Amino acid sequence: MSRIGKKPVTLLKGVTATVTPANEIIVKGPMGELKQAIDRDIKVTITGDIIDVTRPTDQIRHRALHGLYRALIANMVTGVSTGFKRELELVGVGYRATATGQIIDLALGFSHNIIFEVPKEVKPSATAEKGQNPRIILESADRQLLGQVAAKLRGLRKPEPYKGKGVKYSDEIVRRKAGKSAGK
């Protein structure tokens, strides 16, 4: 049995979940509503405030899907109740970010500014405090979408290993290289 898949998901206060006949789970809460299609072999049952995910056999495919869908459902429940947050840091001289509505304007050392449009499910904000690197804060109920948007922003200028310049996650540690060795 999958250690992750066999753990039941407990619905938090203010969160409701329903399974449609088309094998789709819908989770509603104070932060919004999320939907996820479930493979037809995996069975999801809701009893009271507990969601159980079961698989029909011990095939490799079923074992993989069992843990996957349990983790996705747990992320949906957490997302609609408290939400998720991701911070990115801009390291480099002259690197700036401003967020207006769903658009982030980035100055990343190129000849032009980059205009990045964020999906409506993600709430962006940018801060620039004196003495610290500018930060972009992304908040959403959908963990998958939040991670994808953060990865796209990071991909615009990945942190380089010599000076550490670029867009990095706030908790990311950039491995530094020594560069040229001086003298002979």
N, C-alpha and C positions, 0 to 999 in steps of 0.2 A: 504494500500500500504506500502511496505517496505521502511523505510526512507533511508536505504543505497542503496537498489536496484533501486529506482527510480531516484537517482542522475546520470546524464550522466557522462561518462568518457571522458575527453578531451585529445586528442592525443597531446603530446608535439612536439616541433620542431625536425625534423629528424626522427620521429617515424611513421611507417606505420603499418596498421592492415588489415588483410583479414580474411574472414570467408569461409571455404571450404564447399562444399556440404555435407560432412560427419559430419557437425556441429562441426568443430574444428576451433579455432581461432589461428592465427599465427601473432605475433607481432614482428616486426623487428626494430632495432635501432642501435645507435653507439656502444652499449655494447654487442650486439649479437642478437640472435633470440630465442624466446620462443613460445612453443605450449601448448595449453590446450584443451582437449576434453570437450565439453559442452553437458549437458543432452539434449535429443531430445525434451523435453517439453519447454525448455527455448529458447527464440528467441533473437538473437543478431543482431542488425542492425547498419551499419556504414554509416553515412551521413556526408560527408566532413571530419572534424577532431573531430567528436563526435561519441562515441559508446553508444548506448542505449540497455539496457537489459530489456526484458519484459517477463511476465509469463502469461499462459493462464487462470488460475483460482486462487481462493483464498484458495485452499487446503493448509494444513499445509506443506506438502512436497514441493509444488511449492513456497510457501512463503520463506521457508528455502533456497531452491536452488537459488532463485532470488537474495537475498543479498550475498550469497556465491560467485556466479559466477561474480557478479559486483565487489566484493572485489578482487577476483583473477585476473580479467582483469586489474583493477587499479594497482595492484602490478606488473603485467607484464609490463605495460606501464612505470611505475616508474623505474623498474629494467633495462629495455633496454635503458633508457635515462640516468639515473644517477647511478644506481646500489645500492646495499645494503652492509652494513658493520657490522660485529659483532666482538666484542673484548672479549677475555677470559683472566682471570688473574690467575696465578699460585701462591697460597699462601702456603708457607711452606719452611722450611730450606732444601736446596739442590734440590728444584724443579726447573727443567730447561726444555726449549723447543728449538729445532732448526728446521728450515724449509728449506729443500732443494728440490726444484721442487714441486712435489705434495706429498711429504712424510714429515710428522712431527715426529721427534724423541723426546719422552717425558721421562724425569726422574721424577717419581712421588713418590719416596720413596719405591718402590717395589724392589725385588732382581734383577730385570732386567729392561731394558729400554723398553718402549712401542713404537712400530713403527706403526704409523697411516697413512694410505693412503687416501688422500683426492680426491674426484671426480674431473675430469678435468675442470668442470664448475666453481669450487671454487678456488680462488687464495689465498693460505696461506702465511703468513709471521710471523716471531717471532722477538721480541725485548727484550733485557735485559739491562736496564739502571741501573747504580749504585745507590743504595739507594731505588730502587723501585722493585716491584715484576715483574717477567718475564710476558710478554704478548704475546698472539697469536691473530693475526688479520686475519679474514677471509673476503674476498670480493667476491661478485657474483652478477649476474643479476637476478638469481632465488631465491626468498625469501624463498620458501618452503625448497629447498635443503640446503640453507645456515643455516636455523634454525635447520634442522635435523642433519647436520654435527656438528654444535656447541653443540647441545644436546648430541650427542654421545661422543664428547670430554669431556664435563662436566661429563658425566656418568662414565668415567674411574676412577675418584676420586672425588666424590661429596664433597662439603664443609661440614665439620662436625661442630656441634653446640658448642663444648667446647672450641676449640682453633681457629676455623675458617679455618683450613687447608684444602686444596683441590683446585680443578679447579672451578672457579666461573665466571659468566659473570661480566664484568667491572662495570655495573650499578646495580648489584645484592647486596642486603643487607642481610647478614647472621645473623639470629637471634641467639644470644648467650645464653647459659645456664650457670648457676652459678657453677655447679659441686658439689663436696662434701662440706658440711658446716663444718668448722673447730671447734674443741672443743666440749665439752659437756654441 
